[in-house]
């Protein structure tokens, strides 16, 4: 379930990511793969500036609902801050993580604007796996880095974190 602090999205705030890494620790203990998906609304500031904060809140509520529809009970999803959400999914393959990201970045979503006309929005998603990292902050930083790659690619898409720095350094190979 998505946890957010927006009055429109009334569930618990997701800032507990840093203090309650239970999903991360559980996956590590069981030797399961764990994927983090960092989700960011494309051009969210423009949505707020042009259509108002009430429409921005509807965008966040719609995204929270979409998160809920794409997680299992054992998955963790929540609002990370601002217009960023995170989904942590244990025990899946990279293909399954990509399928989730593809659903999130599908056709642009729509919410009702203040004038009743639809306002469309898209999201960018970064995917990272915990296999090459040993701590939650590193996993989230890698997912964030991949999400910014998706934004640089034009938004409305996903990117999988690739540790090109490690691959380029022969001492690390």
N, C-alpha and C positions, 0 to 999 in steps of 0.2 A: 504494500500500500504506500502511496506517496504521502509524505509528511511535509506540510508547509505551514508557514506562519501567516500567509495572506488571509485577510478576513473572508475572502471568497472561497478559499480552499482551507477549510477549518481544522485540519488535522495538525498534529504535533510538528513542531519545527524540526527539520532534518539536520540541524547543526550538530547533532549527537554523533555524526560520522567520526569526528576526531576522538571523542571520549568513549564511544561504545563500538569498537571494531569487532563485535562478536562474530559476524559473518566471515570476516577476514580470518580471524583466529580459528574458527571452526573448520573452514576450508583448508587452512594450513595443517591443522592437526590431523585431518582425514586424508591429506594428500590430494585433495580435489582441485581441479582447475577453478579459478575464480576470475570472472571478467567484470570490469567496471565500464559502464557506459556513461560518459559525461554529455549532457544534453543542454544545448543553449539555444534560445529563441533568436532567430536571425532578425536583425534590425529592430530589436525590442524598444530601444530608446525612440526611434522614429515612430513606432506604433503609439507609444505614450504621448509623444510630442504632437502628433497629427490628430490622433483619435481620442486622447485623454486617458487618464489613469484607470478609469472604470473599464474601458475596453482592454487595457493592458492586464487588469485583474482577470477579465474573462479569458484572455489568452492563457494566463498562468493556470486558471482553473481547468481549461480544456486540456492543456498539456498534462496536468496532474491526473486527469481522468484517463488520458491515453496511457500514461505510465501504469496506472492501476490495471488497465486492460491487457497489459503486456508482461505482467509479472506473475510468478507462481507464489503460493504462500510462503515458501522458504526463501524467496528473493527479497532484497531490501531495496526500496526506492524512496527518494525524498528530494525535497528542495534543498539545494546546497547553498543557495544565496542568490539574491537578485532574480535573474531569469534563468539560472542554471539548476538543473536537476541531475541526480545520479541514480543509476540503477546498478546494483551489484548482484550478479547472478552466479551462484556456485554450481559446480558439477555439470557444466555444459561444455560443448566444443566451440571452437572459434566460428564454425559455420552457424551454429545456433545464435551466437552473439551477433553475428552479421545479419541474420534474419530478423532479430529484434530491432536492430538499428535501421534496417531497410523498411520495416513497418513504420517506425517513428518518422523516417524521412520521406515517406511516400508522398502522395499528392498533398499540396499545401492544405492546411486545415483552415476552417472559417469560423469566425465568431461574429455575432451581431455587433455592428458599430453603433455609436451613439445616435446616428441618424436612421438606424434600422437596416442600412445596407451592409452587406457582408464585408468583413475585413479578413483578408487571407494572411496566413503566416506560415513560415517553415522553420525547421530546426536543423541544427548541425549536431552531429553526434561523433564523439571520439570513443574508440574502444581500446582497452588495454587489458592484458592478461597478467595475473600475479606471478606466473611461473618464473619470469626473469627477475622479479623484484621480491624483496623480503619484508616490506613493510607497507602499511596502508597509505601513508603520505606519498610514497613513491608511486604506488599504483594509481592514485588519484591524479598526481602530477602528469603521469604518462597519458592517462585518459584525457586530461585537459589539453595536453600538447597535441594529441590526435584530433581533438575537437577543433582547435585553432587551425589545423591543417585543412579540415573540412570547410571552415569559414573562408580560408584563403582560396579554396577551390570554387568559391561562389556561394556556399551555403546550400541548405536543403539536401545535404548528403552526409555520408559517414566516412570516417577514415579509421584504419587500424593502426595502432602505434607500432612503429618499427624502430628498433634501436639502431639507427644508422651510425651513430657515433661509436658504439661498441664494435659494430661490424667493420668500420673503417680503421679501427686501431688494431694493428697486428698483435700488439702486446696483450690485448684482451681476448684474442681469438683462441 
